[in-house]
Structures are given as structure tokens and as C-alpha cells.
């Protein structure tokens, strides 16, 4: 007779199963029945933790995202910003990015999913990484302290996301990443005196 999993062990099994479903079938194909079967549990165990499919989908995406957040420290703001954009670009074009794109597409028809994604997908962690990058640059004397703020820190990623939306493809050419840093981000940072 198999041992019954509980608590954190069961939750992790469900999240792994949901993440695998997202990778294989996308959000549209992820069902509570399929996740339960893959996790070796029942739907009630899932619903006790996540009240609906949208909540589970976002939690599973977050589970996929729990790998260490990149935090490059090349010694220059330009180098750090380029490295962060390049890593984000790689992620967006990976299977992990395909999961996020599927969730975003589903969110167009599901306001609750969109709200959950805004609240729980790790965007705040990415923002903190950019703020930390600006703090290091200010400490080195490479950026004014006034540049260390949320709106300035989020500009590069917002521009990268706009490129995805405008081009309709999940990868942005490197020369565009360089333009975002050299022609927009660095001048913005320097102008924050």
C-alpha cells in the first residue's frame, strides 16, 4: 500500500504535475482532472489549495519560474542591463516562455487570470533585480541616486515586452536590445539628476 502524501509534499507534486501539463498542453489544455491524474491525487486535494484552474495555472507557472532570478553584476550598468535583457529574451523564446505566452493569451478572455498573473507571476522579483542593478550603479557613481526608482527600473522590460507584442514573435534581435539600453535606458538614467 502506498503512503499518502500530505502538506508540502502533496502541494509540490500537484505543482509539478500542473507545470508539466502547462508545458505539454498549454493553459488551454490543462484540466484539473489531468493534473490530478498526473499528481496521483484527486481533484478535491487540488481545489482545497487552488480554488480554480486560473489560480493553479498561475501557481504552476510560478513553480516553473522559481529558478534563481538572474542578477548579473558585470561591473557596469550597461553590461548588467544588456545581460538582463538577453536572459529575459532567451527565457521568452524557451518552453517556459511559451507557457507564459499561453497564459497571457488565455488572460485576454479571463479577467480573473489576468489579475492573478499581475499579482503572482514574479514580476515584482524581476523589478527588484532591476532596482538592485540601479542601486549598484549608483553606489559605483555610475548613476544618480534619483534614478533608483520603480518607473525607471521597469522601462527596459516594458520596451522588451512591447517588442514582442509589435513583432508577434518570441525573440527580439540583439541589436534591438542594445538600442533599448543605449538609446533609451542609459540616457533616462543619466537624466534623473
N, C-alpha and C positions, 0 to 999 in steps of 0.2 A: 504494500500500500504506500502511495506517495505521500510525502509530507506536505501539509497545507501551508502555502506561503501567506504571510500577513504583512501589514505595515509597509515599511520602506521597500522590502524585498518584492512584494507584490506590485507596489507602485512602479518600481523600476522595470519590472517585467512588462507591465502594461505600456509604459512609455517606450520601451524598446520595440514592442510589437507595433505600436502606433507609428513610430518613426519608420519602421520597415514598410508598413503599409503606405505611408506617405511617399517614400522613395519609389516603391514599386507601382502604386496605383494612383498617386496624387491625392489631393484632398477630395476630389470628386468621387474617387473610388474607395476611399477609406470609410468603412462602416463599423459600427460598434460590434456587430456580430463577427466580422473578420478579425478585428483587434482582439476580441475576447478569445476566439479560437486560437489565434496565434500565441496569445499570452498564456493559454491554458487555464483560463478562468471563466467567469460568467459575466454577463452584461451588468448585473447588479453591482458587482465589485467595481466596475468602471464608473457607473453612474453615481456611486457614493463619493467618488473623488472628483469627477468632472461631470457637471450636470447636463452637458450636451456635446454634440460632436465638435462644434466650434471650439469649445474650451479644451477638449482633448487634442484637436488638431494643432492649436497654438502651443499647448504644453509639449506635444511631441516635437514640434519644430524647435522649441526652446531646448529640448533634450538634445537635439542634433547640434544646436549652437553652443552647447556647454563646453566645447573645446576651448582652450585658453584663448582669450581675446588677444589679438596681436598688439604688441606695444613696442614698436621699433624705436630704437634710440641710436640713430646713425651719427649723432653729434651736431646735426643741423636741422632746422625746421623744414627746409626744403626736402632734405633726404627722408625725414620722418613722414612728411605729408605724402610724398610720392610712394613710399613703401606701403603706407596705409591704403592709399587708393588702389595700388596694384594688387594688394592682398584682397581687398573688397571686390575688385574686378574678377579676380580668379575665383573667389567664392561664388559670386553671382553666376558665373558660367559653369559651375560644377553641379553635380547632382543635388547638393544642398541648396544651391540657388534655384534649381528647378522646383524644389519643394516650396520655397518662398514665393516664387512666381505663381505657382498653382494656388497657394493660399491667397495671394493678392487678387488673382483673377476671381476666385470664389467670393472674396470680400466685397466685390462690386455689387453682388446680389444679396449680401448678408451683412447688414449693418452691425449686428452683434459680433460677427467675426472680425470686422474691421476695428471695432472698439477694443476687442481683446488683443488684436495684433499691435495696436498702438501702445497698449498698456504693458504687454508681456513678452515681446519678441526680442528683447535685448538691445533695443535702440539706445536706451539710457546708458548701457555699458559702453557702446561704441562712442557715444557723446563724451563720456568720462575719459575715454582713451584720447580723444582729440583735445579735450581740456588739459589733460596731463601733458600732452605734447606741447601745447602753448605755454603751460607753466614752466616746463624745462627750457623752452626757448627764451622766456622772459628772464629766468634765472641766469642764463648764459649771456644776457644782454642783447639777444638777437631779435627780441620782440618787446614792444612796450607792454607794461603790466595791464594797461587798459584793453589790450586785445584778448586777455584771458576771460572770455565770456561765451556763453552758450551760442548766441547767434553767430558769432564769428567762427566758432569751432565747427558748427554744423554746415557751413557753406560748401566745403568740398564734397561731402557726401550727398548733399541735396543736388549739387550740379551733376554728380555722377548718376544719381537716380534719374535726373531729367534727361541725361544722355540715353539711358536705357529706354525710357518712355518715348523719346523722339525717334530713335533709331529702330526700335522694335526688336532689337537683338540683345542677347545677354552678355555681350562682351564689347568693351569700348577700346578703340585703338590707343596704344600707349602715348602717341603724340597728343591726344586729347587730354589724357591725364596730366601730362606735362603742362599743357595750356591752362588747365584748371588751377594748377599750383602756381605757375609763373605769372600768368596774366590776371588772375582773379584773387586767389587766396593770399599770396605773399604781399601784393600791393594793399589788400584790405588790412592785413595785419599791421603793416608798416604805417598805415594811415590812422591807426587808432590811438594817436597821441593824446 
